[in-house]
Amino acid sequence: MTTLASAPVAPLLDRLFAEADAASPLSSPAFAALSDDESQRLMRSKKDYRELYANLKEFALPVSRETGRLLYMLGRATRAQSIVEFGTSFGLSTLHLAAALRDNGGGRLITSGFEPSKIARARGNLVAGGLADLVEFREGDALRTLAVDLPEQIDLLLLDGAKSLYRDILDLAESRLRPGAVIVADNADYCPEYRDHVGSIANGYITMPFADDVELSIWLG
Protein backbone atom coordinates (compact mmCIF):
# COMPACT_ATOMS: atom_id res chain seq x y z
CA MET A 1 0.00 0.00 0.00
CA THR A 2 1.19 3.52 -0.79
CA THR A 3 0.81 6.50 1.50
CA LEU A 4 -1.69 7.98 -0.95
CA ALA A 5 -3.95 4.93 -0.90
CA SER A 6 -3.92 4.19 2.82
CA ALA A 7 -5.03 5.84 6.06
CA PRO A 8 -4.82 8.54 7.19
CA VAL A 9 -4.22 10.22 3.81
CA ALA A 10 -6.79 8.42 1.62
CA PRO A 11 -9.86 9.08 3.82
CA LEU A 12 -8.65 12.62 4.51
CA LEU A 13 -8.46 13.37 0.78
CA ASP A 14 -11.89 11.84 0.19
CA ARG A 15 -13.35 14.15 2.83
CA LEU A 16 -11.55 17.25 1.61
CA PHE A 17 -12.51 16.71 -2.03
CA ALA A 18 -16.12 16.07 -1.02
CA GLU A 19 -16.16 19.31 0.99
CA ALA A 20 -14.65 21.21 -1.93
CA ASP A 21 -17.21 19.76 -4.34
CA ALA A 22 -20.04 20.83 -2.04
CA ALA A 23 -18.79 24.42 -1.73
CA SER A 24 -18.17 25.74 -5.23
CA PRO A 25 -16.61 29.22 -5.47
CA LEU A 26 -18.89 29.86 -8.44
CA SER A 27 -21.76 30.26 -5.98
CA SER A 28 -19.93 32.82 -3.84
CA PRO A 29 -20.95 36.50 -3.82
CA ALA A 30 -17.40 37.32 -4.94
CA PHE A 31 -17.98 35.53 -8.23
CA ALA A 32 -21.69 36.15 -8.60
CA ALA A 33 -21.12 39.91 -8.66
CA LEU A 34 -18.55 39.71 -11.47
CA SER A 35 -19.17 39.81 -15.17
CA ASP A 36 -17.29 37.31 -17.31
CA ASP A 37 -15.03 40.08 -18.58
CA GLU A 38 -14.24 41.28 -15.06
CA SER A 39 -13.48 37.78 -13.76
CA GLN A 40 -11.17 37.18 -16.72
CA ARG A 41 -9.43 40.49 -16.05
CA LEU A 42 -8.87 39.67 -12.38
CA MET A 43 -7.50 36.23 -13.19
CA ARG A 44 -4.99 37.76 -15.60
CA SER A 45 -4.11 40.83 -13.53
CA LYS A 46 -0.77 41.18 -11.77
CA LYS A 47 -2.17 43.94 -9.55
CA ASP A 48 -5.66 42.92 -8.47
CA TYR A 49 -5.34 39.17 -7.97
CA ARG A 50 -5.01 39.54 -4.20
CA GLU A 51 -8.49 41.04 -4.01
CA LEU A 52 -9.97 38.11 -5.92
CA TYR A 53 -8.26 35.42 -3.86
CA ALA A 54 -8.91 37.18 -0.57
CA ASN A 55 -12.63 37.11 -1.39
CA LEU A 56 -12.33 33.36 -1.97
CA LYS A 57 -10.43 32.52 1.21
CA GLU A 58 -13.23 30.23 2.46
CA PHE A 59 -13.00 28.03 -0.64
CA ALA A 60 -10.50 25.24 -1.20
CA LEU A 61 -9.88 25.92 -4.94
CA PRO A 62 -8.20 22.51 -5.22
CA VAL A 63 -6.63 20.72 -8.12
CA SER A 64 -8.88 18.03 -9.56
CA ARG A 65 -8.72 14.50 -8.22
CA GLU A 66 -7.07 13.45 -11.48
CA THR A 67 -4.46 16.20 -11.25
CA GLY A 68 -3.75 15.25 -7.65
CA ARG A 69 -3.09 11.66 -8.71
CA LEU A 70 -0.90 12.96 -11.55
CA LEU A 71 1.16 14.97 -9.05
CA TYR A 72 1.72 11.89 -6.91
CA MET A 73 2.68 9.81 -9.94
CA LEU A 74 5.12 12.44 -11.22
CA GLY A 75 6.66 12.77 -7.79
CA ARG A 76 7.23 9.02 -7.64
CA ALA A 77 8.35 8.66 -11.27
CA THR A 78 10.99 11.39 -10.89
CA ARG A 79 12.03 10.08 -7.45
CA ALA A 80 11.56 13.64 -6.28
CA GLN A 81 13.22 14.74 -3.06
CA SER A 82 12.81 18.48 -3.52
CA ILE A 83 9.48 20.05 -4.52
CA VAL A 84 8.28 23.66 -4.67
CA GLU A 85 4.58 24.53 -4.75
CA PHE A 86 3.12 27.95 -5.56
CA GLY A 87 -0.40 28.10 -4.13
CA THR A 88 -1.13 26.06 -1.02
CA SER A 89 -4.85 26.76 -0.54
CA PHE A 90 -6.19 24.06 1.84
CA GLY A 91 -3.34 21.68 1.04
CA LEU A 92 -4.96 19.05 -1.19
CA SER A 93 -2.22 19.20 -3.80
CA THR A 94 0.31 19.48 -0.97
CA LEU A 95 -0.93 16.19 0.48
CA HIS A 96 -0.42 14.41 -2.85
CA LEU A 97 3.09 15.81 -3.26
CA ALA A 98 4.09 15.09 0.33
CA ALA A 99 2.76 11.53 0.01
CA ALA A 100 5.09 11.05 -2.97
CA LEU A 101 8.02 12.33 -0.91
CA ARG A 102 7.15 9.96 1.92
CA ASP A 103 7.03 6.99 -0.44
CA ASN A 104 10.31 8.13 -2.02
CA GLY A 105 11.97 7.90 1.38
CA GLY A 106 11.69 11.54 2.41
CA GLY A 107 12.51 15.00 1.16
CA ARG A 108 11.45 18.64 1.40
CA LEU A 109 8.37 20.37 0.05
CA ILE A 110 8.26 24.17 0.14
CA THR A 111 4.76 25.54 -0.31
CA SER A 112 3.53 29.13 -0.36
CA GLY A 113 0.32 31.03 0.26
CA PHE A 114 -0.54 34.62 1.12
CA GLU A 115 -3.81 34.03 3.00
CA PRO A 116 -3.04 33.23 6.69
CA SER A 117 -6.31 31.37 7.31
CA LYS A 118 -5.66 29.07 4.36
CA ILE A 119 -2.10 28.36 5.49
CA ALA A 120 -3.48 27.43 8.92
CA ARG A 121 -6.03 25.05 7.41
CA ALA A 122 -3.45 23.50 5.10
CA ARG A 123 -1.04 22.97 7.97
CA GLY A 124 -3.79 21.28 9.96
CA ASN A 125 -4.57 18.99 7.03
CA LEU A 126 -0.92 18.00 6.63
CA VAL A 127 -0.75 17.25 10.35
CA ALA A 128 -3.90 15.13 10.05
CA GLY A 129 -2.30 13.27 7.15
CA GLY A 130 0.89 12.61 9.07
CA LEU A 131 2.96 14.46 6.48
CA ALA A 132 3.65 17.83 8.08
CA ASP A 133 7.27 16.95 8.85
CA LEU A 134 8.02 17.01 5.10
CA VAL A 135 6.50 20.44 4.43
CA GLU A 136 7.78 23.99 4.94
CA PHE A 137 4.96 26.53 4.79
CA ARG A 138 5.86 30.04 3.64
CA GLU A 139 3.21 32.66 4.31
CA GLY A 140 3.14 35.88 2.29
CA ASP A 141 3.68 37.12 -1.24
CA ALA A 142 5.37 34.30 -3.17
CA LEU A 143 7.34 36.83 -5.20
CA ARG A 144 9.22 37.39 -1.93
CA THR A 145 8.87 34.11 -0.04
CA LEU A 146 10.06 32.02 -3.00
CA ALA A 147 12.82 34.47 -3.91
CA VAL A 148 15.09 33.20 -1.12
CA ASP A 149 16.38 29.91 0.26
CA LEU A 150 15.19 27.62 -2.49
CA PRO A 151 16.79 24.16 -2.70
CA GLU A 152 19.94 23.82 -4.76
CA GLN A 153 18.03 21.40 -6.96
CA ILE A 154 14.28 21.31 -7.63
CA ASP A 155 12.80 18.08 -8.96
CA LEU A 156 9.17 19.18 -9.33
CA LEU A 157 7.49 22.58 -9.45
CA LEU A 158 3.73 23.05 -9.11
CA LEU A 159 2.19 26.36 -10.19
CA ASP A 160 -1.33 26.68 -8.80
CA GLY A 161 -1.53 30.15 -7.25
CA ALA A 162 -2.39 33.46 -8.91
CA LYS A 163 -2.27 32.52 -12.59
CA SER A 164 -0.88 35.84 -13.74
CA LEU A 165 2.33 35.22 -11.75
CA TYR A 166 3.29 31.88 -13.26
CA ARG A 167 6.09 33.28 -15.41
CA ASP A 168 7.43 35.33 -12.49
CA ILE A 169 7.50 32.34 -10.14
CA LEU A 170 9.12 30.17 -12.82
CA ASP A 171 11.83 32.82 -13.21
CA LEU A 172 12.58 32.54 -9.47
CA ALA A 173 12.95 28.76 -9.66
CA GLU A 174 14.38 28.21 -13.13
CA SER A 175 18.07 28.29 -12.19
CA ARG A 176 17.43 25.57 -9.57
CA LEU A 177 15.56 23.13 -11.82
CA ARG A 178 17.49 19.94 -12.39
CA PRO A 179 17.60 18.52 -15.91
CA GLY A 180 14.44 16.49 -16.30
CA ALA A 181 12.55 18.46 -13.65
CA VAL A 182 8.78 18.51 -14.10
CA ILE A 183 6.68 21.68 -14.02
CA VAL A 184 2.91 21.37 -13.63
CA ALA A 185 0.86 24.52 -14.23
CA ASP A 186 -2.85 24.47 -13.41
CA ASN A 187 -5.04 26.72 -15.61
CA ALA A 188 -2.02 28.07 -17.47
CA ASP A 189 -4.26 29.60 -20.14
CA TYR A 190 -4.60 32.64 -17.88
CA CYS A 191 -0.89 33.42 -18.27
CA PRO A 192 0.02 33.55 -21.97
CA GLU A 193 3.56 34.76 -21.23
CA TYR A 194 4.17 31.59 -19.21
CA ARG A 195 2.84 29.35 -21.97
CA ASP A 196 4.88 31.19 -24.57
CA HIS A 197 8.04 30.71 -22.50
CA VAL A 198 7.69 26.98 -21.80
CA GLY A 199 6.26 26.44 -25.29
CA SER A 200 9.61 27.24 -26.90
CA ILE A 201 12.21 24.47 -26.88
CA ALA A 202 14.80 27.22 -27.37
CA ASN A 203 14.08 28.25 -23.78
CA GLY A 204 14.95 24.79 -22.51
CA TYR A 205 11.48 23.25 -22.17
CA ILE A 206 9.32 20.71 -23.85
CA THR A 207 5.65 21.02 -22.99
CA MET A 208 2.17 19.73 -23.72
CA PRO A 209 -1.36 20.27 -22.43
CA PHE A 210 -2.57 17.55 -20.10
CA ALA A 211 -6.34 17.17 -19.81
CA ASP A 212 -8.33 20.40 -20.02
CA ASP A 213 -6.66 22.52 -17.38
CA VAL A 214 -3.03 21.45 -16.91
CA GLU A 215 0.15 22.35 -18.78
CA LEU A 216 2.86 19.72 -18.25
CA SER A 217 6.44 20.73 -19.00
CA ILE A 218 9.94 19.26 -18.65
CA TRP A 219 13.05 21.32 -18.09
CA LEU A 220 15.69 19.97 -20.46
CA GLY A 221 18.57 21.74 -18.77
Secondary structure as a PSIPRED ss2 file (coil, helix, strand):
# PSIPRED VFORMAT (PSIPRED V4.0)

   1 M C   1.000  0.000  0.000
   2 T C   1.000  0.000  0.000
   3 T C   1.000  0.000  0.000
   4 L C   1.000  0.000  0.000
   5 A C   1.000  0.000  0.000
   6 S C   1.000  0.000  0.000
   7 A C   1.000  0.000  0.000
   8 P C   1.000  0.000  0.000
   9 V H   0.000  1.000  0.000
  10 A H   0.000  1.000  0.000
  11 P H   0.000  1.000  0.000
  12 L H   0.000  1.000  0.000
  13 L H   0.000  1.000  0.000
  14 D H   0.000  1.000  0.000
  15 R H   0.000  1.000  0.000
  16 L H   0.000  1.000  0.000
  17 F H   0.000  1.000  0.000
  18 A H   0.000  1.000  0.000
  19 E H   0.000  1.000  0.000
  20 A H   0.000  1.000  0.000
  21 D H   0.000  1.000  0.000
  22 A H   0.000  1.000  0.000
  23 A C   1.000  0.000  0.000
  24 S C   1.000  0.000  0.000
  25 P H   0.000  1.000  0.000
  26 L H   0.000  1.000  0.000
  27 S H   0.000  1.000  0.000
  28 S C   1.000  0.000  0.000
  29 P H   0.000  1.000  0.000
  30 A H   0.000  1.000  0.000
  31 F H   0.000  1.000  0.000
  32 A H   0.000  1.000  0.000
  33 A C   1.000  0.000  0.000
  34 L C   1.000  0.000  0.000
  35 S C   1.000  0.000  0.000
  36 D H   0.000  1.000  0.000
  37 D H   0.000  1.000  0.000
  38 E H   0.000  1.000  0.000
  39 S H   0.000  1.000  0.000
  40 Q H   0.000  1.000  0.000
  41 R H   0.000  1.000  0.000
  42 L H   0.000  1.000  0.000
  43 M H   0.000  1.000  0.000
  44 R H   0.000  1.000  0.000
  45 S C   1.000  0.000  0.000
  46 K C   1.000  0.000  0.000
  47 K C   1.000  0.000  0.000
  48 D C   1.000  0.000  0.000
  49 Y H   0.000  1.000  0.000
  50 R H   0.000  1.000  0.000
  51 E H   0.000  1.000  0.000
  52 L H   0.000  1.000  0.000
  53 Y H   0.000  1.000  0.000
  54 A H   0.000  1.000  0.000
  55 N H   0.000  1.000  0.000
  56 L C   1.000  0.000  0.000
  57 K C   1.000  0.000  0.000
  58 E C   1.000  0.000  0.000
  59 F C   1.000  0.000  0.000
  60 A C   1.000  0.000  0.000
  61 L C   1.000  0.000  0.000
  62 P C   1.000  0.000  0.000
  63 V C   1.000  0.000  0.000
  64 S C   1.000  0.000  0.000
  65 R H   0.000  1.000  0.000
  66 E H   0.000  1.000  0.000
  67 T H   0.000  1.000  0.000
  68 G H   0.000  1.000  0.000
  69 R H   0.000  1.000  0.000
  70 L H   0.000  1.000  0.000
  71 L H   0.000  1.000  0.000
  72 Y H   0.000  1.000  0.000
  73 M H   0.000  1.000  0.000
  74 L H   0.000  1.000  0.000
  75 G H   0.000  1.000  0.000
  76 R H   0.000  1.000  0.000
  77 A H   0.000  1.000  0.000
  78 T C   1.000  0.000  0.000
  79 R C   1.000  0.000  0.000
  80 A C   1.000  0.000  0.000
  81 Q C   1.000  0.000  0.000
  82 S E   0.000  0.000  1.000
  83 I E   0.000  0.000  1.000
  84 V E   0.000  0.000  1.000
  85 E E   0.000  0.000  1.000
  86 F E   0.000  0.000  1.000
  87 G C   1.000  0.000  0.000
  88 T C   1.000  0.000  0.000
  89 S C   1.000  0.000  0.000
  90 F C   1.000  0.000  0.000
  91 G C   1.000  0.000  0.000
  92 L H   0.000  1.000  0.000
  93 S H   0.000  1.000  0.000
  94 T H   0.000  1.000  0.000
  95 L H   0.000  1.000  0.000
  96 H H   0.000  1.000  0.000
  97 L H   0.000  1.000  0.000
  98 A H   0.000  1.000  0.000
  99 A H   0.000  1.000  0.000
 100 A H   0.000  1.000  0.000
 101 L H   0.000  1.000  0.000
 102 R H   0.000  1.000  0.000
 103 D H   0.000  1.000  0.000
 104 N C   1.000  0.000  0.000
 105 G C   1.000  0.000  0.000
 106 G C   1.000  0.000  0.000
 107 G C   1.000  0.000  0.000
 108 R E   0.000  0.000  1.000
 109 L E   0.000  0.000  1.000
 110 I E   0.000  0.000  1.000
 111 T E   0.000  0.000  1.000
 112 S E   0.000  0.000  1.000
 113 G E   0.000  0.000  1.000
 114 F C   1.000  0.000  0.000
 115 E C   1.000  0.000  0.000
 116 P H   0.000  1.000  0.000
 117 S H   0.000  1.000  0.000
 118 K H   0.000  1.000  0.000
 119 I H   0.000  1.000  0.000
 120 A H   0.000  1.000  0.000
 121 R H   0.000  1.000  0.000
 122 A H   0.000  1.000  0.000
 123 R H   0.000  1.000  0.000
 124 G H   0.000  1.000  0.000
 125 N H   0.000  1.000  0.000
 126 L H   0.000  1.000  0.000
 127 V H   0.000  1.000  0.000
 128 A H   0.000  1.000  0.000
 129 G C   1.000  0.000  0.000
 130 G C   1.000  0.000  0.000
 131 L C   1.000  0.000  0.000
 132 A H   0.000  1.000  0.000
 133 D H   0.000  1.000  0.000
 134 L H   0.000  1.000  0.000
 135 V E   0.000  0.000  1.000
 136 E E   0.000  0.000  1.000
 137 F E   0.000  0.000  1.000
 138 R E   0.000  0.000  1.000
 139 E E   0.000  0.000  1.000
 140 G C   1.000  0.000  0.000
 141 D C   1.000  0.000  0.000
 142 A H   0.000  1.000  0.000
 143 L H   0.000  1.000  0.000
 144 R H   0.000  1.000  0.000
 145 T H   0.000  1.000  0.000
 146 L C   1.000  0.000  0.000
 147 A C   1.000  0.000  0.000
 148 V C   1.000  0.000  0.000
 149 D C   1.000  0.000  0.000
 150 L C   1.000  0.000  0.000
 151 P C   1.000  0.000  0.000
 152 E C   1.000  0.000  0.000
 153 Q C   1.000  0.000  0.000
 154 I E   0.000  0.000  1.000
 155 D E   0.000  0.000  1.000
 156 L E   0.000  0.000  1.000
 157 L E   0.000  0.000  1.000
 158 L E   0.000  0.000  1.000
 159 L E   0.000  0.000  1.000
 160 D C   1.000  0.000  0.000
 161 G C   1.000  0.000  0.000
 162 A C   1.000  0.000  0.000
 163 K H   0.000  1.000  0.000
 164 S H   0.000  1.000  0.000
 165 L H   0.000  1.000  0.000
 166 Y H   0.000  1.000  0.000
 167 R H   0.000  1.000  0.000
 168 D H   0.000  1.000  0.000
 169 I H   0.000  1.000  0.000
 170 L H   0.000  1.000  0.000
 171 D H   0.000  1.000  0.000
 172 L H   0.000  1.000  0.000
 173 A H   0.000  1.000  0.000
 174 E H   0.000  1.000  0.000
 175 S H   0.000  1.000  0.000
 176 R H   0.000  1.000  0.000
 177 L E   0.000  0.000  1.000
 178 R E   0.000  0.000  1.000
 179 P E   0.000  0.000  1.000
 180 G E   0.000  0.000  1.000
 181 A E   0.000  0.000  1.000
 182 V E   0.000  0.000  1.000
 183 I E   0.000  0.000  1.000
 184 V E   0.000  0.000  1.000
 185 A E   0.000  0.000  1.000
 186 D E   0.000  0.000  1.000
 187 N C   1.000  0.000  0.000
 188 A H   0.000  1.000  0.000
 189 D H   0.000  1.000  0.000
 190 Y H   0.000  1.000  0.000
 191 C C   1.000  0.000  0.000
 192 P H   0.000  1.000  0.000
 193 E H   0.000  1.000  0.000
 194 Y H   0.000  1.000  0.000
 195 R H   0.000  1.000  0.000
 196 D H   0.000  1.000  0.000
 197 H H   0.000  1.000  0.000
 198 V H   0.000  1.000  0.000
 199 G C   1.000  0.000  0.000
 200 S C   1.000  0.000  0.000
 201 I H   0.000  1.000  0.000
 202 A H   0.000  1.000  0.000
 203 N H   0.000  1.000  0.000
 204 G C   1.000  0.000  0.000
 205 Y E   0.000  0.000  1.000
 206 I E   0.000  0.000  1.000
 207 T E   0.000  0.000  1.000
 208 M E   0.000  0.000  1.000
 209 P E   0.000  0.000  1.000
 210 F E   0.000  0.000  1.000
 211 A C   1.000  0.000  0.000
 212 D C   1.000  0.000  0.000
 213 D C   1.000  0.000  0.000
 214 V E   0.000  0.000  1.000
 215 E E   0.000  0.000  1.000
 216 L E   0.000  0.000  1.000
 217 S E   0.000  0.000  1.000
 218 I E   0.000  0.000  1.000
 219 W E   0.000  0.000  1.000
 220 L C   1.000  0.000  0.000
 221 G C   1.000  0.000  0.000
